[in-house]
Amino acid sequence: MRKRRVDDPTSNAVRLPTCGCPYCGATLSGATEVTGKRVQPKAGDFTLCAYCGALCVFKENGTVRRPVRSEQREADRDPLLVRARQAFARHPLELGGKGRLH
């Protein structure tokens, strides 16, 4: 399977303002919706860093930050996020990262 770029019209990835992961410092510039739809993330939406698997939260300006405790608890109860983090932990290189989960 070929990797699709953010600017590929067949990709569901969206371009975002470039920022660093608040955990590993990797440069992030896009996001992909796990449901396969092309969706622009909004403030408060969760995401996983493609490099380290850390749970992050989108800010108003499209960059990401670490979750606060209440957001972390919410994410820990979300079955989709739990499965995504487990999948990343099992197959980090296939999913883009190095397998470090925060």
C-alpha positions as protocol buffer text, in pm:
chain_id: "A"
residue {
  index: 1
  type: MET
  ca { x: 0 y: 0 z: 0 }
}
residue {
  index: 2
  type: ARG
  ca { x: 141 y: 339 z: -94 }
}
residue {
  index: 3
  type: LYS
  ca { x: 147 y: 625 z: 153 }
}
residue {
  index: 4
  type: ARG
  ca { x: -74 y: 918 z: 56 }
}
residue {
  index: 5
  type: ARG
  ca { x: 37 y: 1275 z: 111 }
}
residue {
  index: 6
  type: VAL
  ca { x: -175 y: 1544 z: 273 }
}
residue {
  index: 7
  type: ASP
  ca { x: -206 y: 1722 z: -61 }
}
residue {
  index: 8
  type: ASP
  ca { x: -321 y: 1403 z: -240 }
}
residue {
  index: 9
  type: PRO
  ca { x: -693 y: 1449 z: -329 }
}
residue {
  index: 10
  type: THR
  ca { x: -758 y: 1080 z: -255 }
}
residue {
  index: 11
  type: SER
  ca { x: -624 y: 1117 z: 101 }
}
residue {
  index: 12
  type: ASN
  ca { x: -844 y: 1191 z: 399 }
}
residue {
  index: 13
  type: ALA
  ca { x: -556 y: 1379 z: 566 }
}
residue {
  index: 14
  type: VAL
  ca { x: -588 y: 1751 z: 632 }
}
residue {
  index: 15
  type: ARG
  ca { x: -306 y: 2003 z: 653 }
}
residue {
  index: 16
  type: LEU
  ca { x: -266 y: 2186 z: 983 }
}
residue {
  index: 17
  type: PRO
  ca { x: -34 y: 2457 z: 1114 }
}
residue {
  index: 18
  type: THR
  ca { x: 309 y: 2306 z: 1174 }
}
residue {
  index: 19
  type: CYS
  ca { x: 384 y: 2247 z: 1540 }
}
residue {
  index: 20
  type: GLY
  ca { x: 585 y: 2016 z: 1761 }
}
residue {
  index: 21
  type: CYS
  ca { x: 447 y: 1721 z: 1954 }
}
residue {
  index: 22
  type: PRO
  ca { x: 437 y: 1832 z: 2321 }
}
residue {
  index: 23
  type: TYR
  ca { x: 589 y: 1496 z: 2419 }
}
residue {
  index: 24
  type: CYS
  ca { x: 853 y: 1396 z: 2163 }
}
residue {
  index: 25
  type: GLY
  ca { x: 901 y: 1723 z: 1974 }
}
residue {
  index: 26
  type: ALA
  ca { x: 836 y: 1568 z: 1632 }
}
residue {
  index: 27
  type: THR
  ca { x: 715 y: 1811 z: 1366 }
}
residue {
  index: 28
  type: LEU
  ca { x: 342 y: 1768 z: 1301 }
}
residue {
  index: 29
  type: SER
  ca { x: 168 y: 1931 z: 1006 }
}
residue {
  index: 30
  type: GLY
  ca { x: -143 y: 1725 z: 934 }
}
residue {
  index: 31
  type: ALA
  ca { x: -403 y: 1490 z: 1073 }
}
residue {
  index: 32
  type: THR
  ca { x: -601 y: 1193 z: 949 }
}
residue {
  index: 33
  type: GLU
  ca { x: -947 y: 1100 z: 1076 }
}
residue {
  index: 34
  type: VAL
  ca { x: -961 y: 736 z: 1187 }
}
residue {
  index: 35
  type: THR
  ca { x: -1310 y: 689 z: 1044 }
}
residue {
  index: 36
  type: GLY
  ca { x: -1177 y: 751 z: 692 }
}
residue {
  index: 37
  type: LYS
  ca { x: -1360 y: 1081 z: 643 }
}
residue {
  index: 38
  type: ARG
  ca { x: -1183 y: 1407 z: 560 }
}
residue {
  index: 39
  type: VAL
  ca { x: -1258 y: 1617 z: 868 }
}
residue {
  index: 40
  type: GLN
  ca { x: -1100 y: 1939 z: 991 }
}
residue {
  index: 41
  type: PRO
  ca { x: -1025 y: 1891 z: 1363 }
}
residue {
  index: 42
  type: LYS
  ca { x: -1169 y: 2141 z: 1607 }
}
residue {
  index: 43
  type: ALA
  ca { x: -1045 y: 2265 z: 1943 }
}
residue {
  index: 44
  type: GLY
  ca { x: -1078 y: 1994 z: 2206 }
}
residue {
  index: 45
  type: ASP
  ca { x: -1060 y: 1702 z: 1961 }
}
residue {
  index: 46
  type: PHE
  ca { x: -813 y: 1429 z: 2049 }
}
residue {
  index: 47
  type: THR
  ca { x: -529 y: 1307 z: 1829 }
}
residue {
  index: 48
  type: LEU
  ca { x: -233 y: 1073 z: 1859 }
}
residue {
  index: 49
  type: CYS
  ca { x: 116 y: 1182 z: 1759 }
}
residue {
  index: 50
  type: ALA
  ca { x: 214 y: 982 z: 1451 }
}
residue {
  index: 51
  type: TYR
  ca { x: 569 y: 950 z: 1585 }
}
residue {
  index: 52
  type: CYS
  ca { x: 538 y: 862 z: 1953 }
}
residue {
  index: 53
  type: GLY
  ca { x: 170 y: 773 z: 1994 }
}
residue {
  index: 54
  type: ALA
  ca { x: 110 y: 1037 z: 2262 }
}
residue {
  index: 55
  type: LEU
  ca { x: -242 y: 1157 z: 2324 }
}
residue {
  index: 56
  type: CYS
  ca { x: -272 y: 1525 z: 2230 }
}
residue {
  index: 57
  type: VAL
  ca { x: -557 y: 1776 z: 2213 }
}
residue {
  index: 58
  type: PHE
  ca { x: -615 y: 2026 z: 1935 }
}
residue {
  index: 59
  type: LYS
  ca { x: -607 y: 2396 z: 2028 }
}
residue {
  index: 60
  type: GLU
  ca { x: -811 y: 2673 z: 1860 }
}
residue {
  index: 61
  type: ASN
  ca { x: -521 y: 2752 z: 1623 }
}
residue {
  index: 62
  type: GLY
  ca { x: -489 y: 2392 z: 1497 }
}
residue {
  index: 63
  type: THR
  ca { x: -175 y: 2307 z: 1694 }
}
residue {
  index: 64
  type: VAL
  ca { x: -172 y: 2050 z: 1974 }
}
residue {
  index: 65
  type: ARG
  ca { x: -114 y: 2044 z: 2349 }
}
residue {
  index: 66
  type: ARG
  ca { x: -101 y: 1788 z: 2628 }
}
residue {
  index: 67
  type: PRO
  ca { x: -440 y: 1692 z: 2770 }
}
residue {
  index: 68
  type: VAL
  ca { x: -545 y: 1808 z: 3116 }
}
residue {
  index: 69
  type: ARG
  ca { x: -645 y: 1540 z: 3370 }
}
residue {
  index: 70
  type: SER
  ca { x: -1016 y: 1552 z: 3289 }
}
residue {
  index: 71
  type: GLU
  ca { x: -942 y: 1513 z: 2916 }
}
residue {
  index: 72
  type: GLN
  ca { x: -706 y: 1223 z: 2985 }
}
residue {
  index: 73
  type: ARG
  ca { x: -979 y: 1048 z: 3187 }
}
residue {
  index: 74
  type: GLU
  ca { x: -1228 y: 1109 z: 2906 }
}
residue {
  index: 75
  type: ALA
  ca { x: -984 y: 964 z: 2650 }
}
residue {
  index: 76
  type: ASP
  ca { x: -916 y: 663 z: 2872 }
}
residue {
  index: 77
  type: ARG
  ca { x: -1291 y: 583 z: 2861 }
}
residue {
  index: 78
  type: ASP
  ca { x: -1327 y: 630 z: 2483 }
}
residue {
  index: 79
  type: PRO
  ca { x: -1321 y: 283 z: 2317 }
}
residue {
  index: 80
  type: LEU
  ca { x: -1200 y: 420 z: 1982 }
}
residue {
  index: 81
  type: LEU
  ca { x: -907 y: 605 z: 2137 }
}
residue {
  index: 82
  type: VAL
  ca { x: -817 y: 307 z: 2354 }
}
residue {
  index: 83
  type: ARG
  ca { x: -811 y: 80 z: 2046 }
}
residue {
  index: 84
  type: ALA
  ca { x: -609 y: 333 z: 1845 }
}
residue {
  index: 85
  type: ARG
  ca { x: -347 y: 363 z: 2121 }
}
residue {
  index: 86
  type: GLN
  ca { x: -330 y: -16 z: 2154 }
}
residue {
  index: 87
  type: ALA
  ca { x: -285 y: -53 z: 1777 }
}
residue {
  index: 88
  type: PHE
  ca { x: -6 y: 204 z: 1781 }
}
residue {
  index: 89
  type: ALA
  ca { x: 169 y: 22 z: 2065 }
}
residue {
  index: 90
  type: ARG
  ca { x: 154 y: -307 z: 1872 }
}
residue {
  index: 91
  type: HIS
  ca { x: 254 y: -172 z: 1529 }
}
residue {
  index: 92
  type: PRO
  ca { x: 437 y: 158 z: 1573 }
}
residue {
  index: 93
  type: LEU
  ca { x: 656 y: 144 z: 1263 }
}
residue {
  index: 94
  type: GLU
  ca { x: 363 y: 62 z: 1037 }
}
residue {
  index: 95
  type: LEU
  ca { x: 170 y: 355 z: 1184 }
}
residue {
  index: 96
  type: GLY
  ca { x: 459 y: 600 z: 1153 }
}
residue {
  index: 97
  type: GLY
  ca { x: 621 y: 604 z: 1493 }
}
residue {
  index: 98
  type: LYS
  ca { x: 870 y: 445 z: 1722 }
}
residue {
  index: 99
  type: GLY
  ca { x: 629 y: 288 z: 1971 }
}
residue {
  index: 100
  type: ARG
  ca { x: 671 y: 524 z: 2264 }
}
residue {
  index: 101
  type: LEU
  ca { x: 333 y: 586 z: 2418 }
}
residue {
  index: 102
  type: HIS
  ca { x: 284 y: 870 z: 2664 }
}
